[in-house]
Amino acid sequence: MRASAKWEFAARQDPEFVGAYNRLYELGLGDGQHVSAKVREFVAIALLCFRGSERPGLVAHMRRAIELGATPGELFEVLEACVVAGGAPTFHRGLGALMEVVGPAAR
């Protein structure tokens, strides 16, 4: 089941809750006073890689980062930074998602 179908179901069950979540999402991952939305996406990507997030979530955040101006090179460097604190599995989890985002032409 795709994530959007799950959120649509949740919104039918409790629109107020989903509205509050969406507001929190924007506050947490939108532009802040000191940190841009792109950089906040970098942080989210690193955390999702470390937590062992499912690939669709990582891909979605990477695509959003690109929409916000990130380059594949920047995303790769975010994954490199994950190696120190998160180890090789964290790095490789992110690599698989990044390869999906950039497609076969960039491999």
LOLUMDO-314758 format. One line per 5 residues: number of its first residue (from 1); for each residue x, y, z of N, C-alpha, C. Coordinates in Angstrom, 1 decimal. Layout:
residues N
NUM) X,Y,Z,X,Y,Z,X,Y,Z  ... .
***
This chain:
residues 107
1) 0.9,-1.2,0.0,0.0,0.0,0.0,0.9,1.2,0.0  0.6,2.2,-0.9,1.4,3.4,-0.9,1.1,4.3,0.2  2.1,5.1,0.6,2.0,6.0,1.8,0.8,6.9,1.6  0.6,7.5,0.4,-0.5,8.5,0.3,-1.8,7.8,0.6  -2.0,6.6,0.2,-3.3,5.9,0.5,-3.5,5.7,2.0 .
6) -2.4,5.5,2.7,-2.5,5.4,4.2,-2.9,6.7,4.8  -2.3,7.8,4.3,-2.6,9.1,4.8,-4.1,9.5,4.4  -4.5,9.1,3.3,-5.9,9.4,2.9,-6.9,8.7,3.8  -6.5,7.4,4.1,-7.4,6.7,5.1,-7.4,7.4,6.4  -6.2,7.7,6.9,-6.1,8.4,8.2,-6.9,9.7,8.2 .
11) -6.8,10.5,7.1,-7.5,11.7,7.1,-9.0,11.5,7.1  -9.5,10.4,6.6,-11.0,10.2,6.7,-11.3,9.8,8.1  -10.4,9.1,8.8,-10.7,8.7,10.2,-10.6,9.9,11.1  -9.6,10.7,11.0,-9.4,11.9,11.9,-8.7,13.0,11.2  -9.5,13.8,10.5,-8.9,14.9,9.7,-8.1,15.9,10.6 .
16) -8.6,16.1,11.8,-7.9,17.1,12.7,-6.5,16.6,13.1  -6.4,15.3,13.3,-5.1,14.7,13.6,-4.1,14.9,12.4  -4.6,14.5,11.2,-3.8,14.6,10.0,-3.4,16.1,9.8  -4.3,17.0,10.0,-4.0,18.4,9.8,-2.9,18.9,10.8  -3.0,18.4,12.0,-2.0,18.7,13.0,-0.6,18.2,12.6 .
21) -0.6,16.9,12.1,0.6,16.3,11.7,1.2,17.1,10.5  0.4,17.4,9.6,0.9,18.2,8.4,1.5,19.5,8.8  0.9,20.2,9.8,1.5,21.4,10.3,2.8,21.2,11.0  2.9,20.1,11.8,4.2,19.8,12.5,5.2,19.4,11.4  4.8,18.7,10.4,5.8,18.4,9.3,6.3,19.6,8.7 .
26) 5.5,20.6,8.4,5.9,21.8,7.7,6.8,22.6,8.7  6.5,22.7,10.0,7.3,23.4,10.9,8.7,22.7,11.1  8.7,21.4,11.0,10.0,20.6,11.2,10.8,20.6,10.0  10.2,20.5,8.8,11.0,20.3,7.5,10.9,21.5,6.6  10.1,22.5,6.9,10.1,23.7,6.1,11.3,24.6,6.4 .
31) 11.3,25.8,5.8,12.4,26.8,6.1,12.2,27.2,7.5  13.3,27.3,8.2,13.3,27.8,9.6,13.9,29.2,9.6  14.1,29.7,10.8,14.7,31.1,10.9,16.2,31.0,10.5  16.9,29.9,10.8,18.3,29.8,10.5,18.7,28.7,9.6  17.9,27.7,9.4,18.2,26.5,8.6,17.2,26.4,7.5 .
36) 17.7,26.2,6.3,16.8,26.1,5.2,16.1,24.7,5.2  15.0,24.6,4.4,14.3,23.4,4.2,15.2,22.3,3.6  16.1,22.7,2.7,17.0,21.7,2.1,17.9,21.1,3.2  18.4,21.9,4.0,19.3,21.3,5.1,18.5,20.5,6.0  17.3,20.9,6.3,16.5,20.1,7.2,16.2,18.7,6.6 .
41) 16.0,18.7,5.3,15.8,17.4,4.6,17.1,16.6,4.7  18.2,17.2,4.6,19.5,16.4,4.8,19.5,15.7,6.2  19.1,16.4,7.2,19.0,15.9,8.5,18.0,14.7,8.6  16.9,14.9,8.0,15.8,13.9,8.0,16.4,12.6,7.2  17.0,12.8,6.1,17.6,11.7,5.3,18.6,10.9,6.2 .
46) 19.5,11.6,6.8,20.5,11.0,7.7,19.8,10.1,8.8  18.8,10.7,9.4,18.1,10.0,10.5,17.4,8.8,9.9  16.7,8.9,8.8,16.0,7.8,8.2,16.9,6.7,7.8  18.1,7.1,7.3,19.0,6.0,6.9,19.5,5.3,8.2  19.7,6.0,9.2,20.2,5.4,10.5,19.1,4.5,11.1 .
51) 17.9,5.0,11.1,16.8,4.2,11.7,16.4,3.0,10.9  16.9,2.9,9.7,16.5,1.7,8.8,15.2,1.9,8.2  14.9,3.1,7.8,13.6,3.5,7.2,13.4,2.7,5.9  12.2,2.4,5.5,11.9,1.8,4.3,12.3,2.7,3.1  12.7,2.1,2.0,13.3,2.9,0.9,12.3,3.9,0.4 .
56) 11.0,3.7,0.2,10.1,4.7,-0.3,10.2,6.0,0.5  10.3,6.0,1.8,10.4,7.2,2.6,11.7,7.9,2.3  12.8,7.2,2.2,14.1,7.8,1.9,14.0,8.5,0.5  13.5,7.8,-0.4,13.4,8.3,-1.8,12.6,9.6,-1.8  11.5,9.5,-1.1,10.6,10.7,-1.1,11.3,11.9,-0.5 .
61) 12.1,11.7,0.6,12.8,12.8,1.2,14.0,13.3,0.3  14.6,12.4,-0.4,15.7,12.8,-1.3,15.1,13.6,-2.5  14.0,13.1,-3.0,13.4,13.9,-4.1,12.9,15.3,-3.7  12.4,15.4,-2.5,12.0,16.7,-1.9,13.3,17.6,-1.8  14.4,17.0,-1.3,15.6,17.8,-1.2,16.0,18.3,-2.6 .
66) 15.9,17.5,-3.6,16.3,17.9,-4.9,15.4,19.0,-5.4  14.1,18.9,-5.1,13.1,19.9,-5.5,13.5,21.2,-4.8  14.1,21.1,-3.6,14.5,22.3,-2.8,15.9,22.8,-3.2  16.5,22.2,-4.3,17.8,22.7,-4.8,19.0,21.8,-4.5  18.8,20.7,-3.8,20.0,19.8,-3.6,20.4,19.1,-4.8 .
71) 21.7,18.8,-4.9,22.3,18.1,-6.0,22.5,16.6,-5.6  22.6,15.7,-6.5,22.9,14.3,-6.1,24.3,14.3,-5.4  25.2,15.1,-5.7,26.5,15.2,-5.0,26.3,15.6,-3.6  25.5,16.5,-3.3,25.2,16.9,-1.9,24.6,15.7,-1.2  23.6,15.1,-1.8,23.0,13.9,-1.1,24.0,12.8,-0.8 .
76) 24.9,12.6,-1.8,26.0,11.6,-1.6,26.9,12.0,-0.4  27.2,13.3,-0.2,28.0,13.7,0.9,27.3,13.6,2.2  25.9,13.8,2.2,25.2,13.5,3.4,25.3,12.1,3.8  25.3,11.2,2.8,25.4,9.8,3.2,26.9,9.5,3.6  27.8,10.1,3.1,29.2,10.0,3.6,29.3,10.3,5.1 .
81) 28.6,11.4,5.4,28.7,11.9,6.8,28.0,10.8,7.7  27.1,10.0,7.2,26.4,9.0,8.0,27.3,7.9,8.4  28.4,7.7,7.7,29.3,6.5,7.9,29.9,6.6,9.3  30.3,7.8,9.7,31.0,8.0,11.0,30.1,7.6,12.2  28.9,8.2,12.2,28.1,7.9,13.4,27.2,6.7,13.2 .
86) 26.9,6.3,11.9,25.9,5.3,11.7,26.5,4.0,11.1  27.7,4.0,10.6,28.3,2.8,10.1,28.0,2.6,8.6  28.6,1.6,8.1,28.4,1.2,6.7,27.0,0.8,6.3  26.2,0.1,7.2,24.9,-0.2,6.8,24.0,1.0,6.6  24.2,2.1,7.4,23.5,3.3,7.2,23.8,3.9,5.9 .
91) 25.1,4.0,5.5,25.6,4.5,4.3,25.0,3.7,3.1  25.0,2.4,3.2,24.5,1.6,2.1,23.0,1.7,1.9  22.3,1.8,3.0,20.8,2.0,3.0,20.5,3.3,2.1  21.2,4.3,2.4,21.0,5.6,1.7,21.5,5.5,0.3  22.5,4.7,0.0,23.0,4.6,-1.4,21.9,4.0,-2.3 .
96) 21.3,2.9,-1.8,20.2,2.3,-2.6,19.1,3.3,-3.0  18.7,4.1,-2.0,17.7,5.1,-2.3,18.2,6.1,-3.3  19.4,6.6,-3.1,20.0,7.6,-4.0,20.1,7.1,-5.4  20.5,5.8,-5.5,20.6,5.2,-6.9,19.2,5.2,-7.5  18.2,5.0,-6.8,16.8,5.0,-7.3,16.5,6.4,-7.8 .
101) 16.9,7.4,-7.0,16.5,8.8,-7.3,17.2,9.3,-8.5  18.5,9.0,-8.6,19.3,9.5,-9.8,19.1,8.7,-11.0  18.7,7.5,-10.9,18.4,6.7,-12.1,19.7,6.1,-12.7  19.5,5.2,-13.7,20.6,4.5,-14.2,21.6,5.4,-15.0  21.2,6.5,-15.5,22.1,7.4,-16.2,23.3,7.9,-15.4 .
106) 23.0,8.1,-14.1,24.1,8.7,-13.2,24.9,7.6,-12.5  24.6,6.4,-12.8,25.4,5.3,-12.1,26.7,5.0,-12.7 .
***
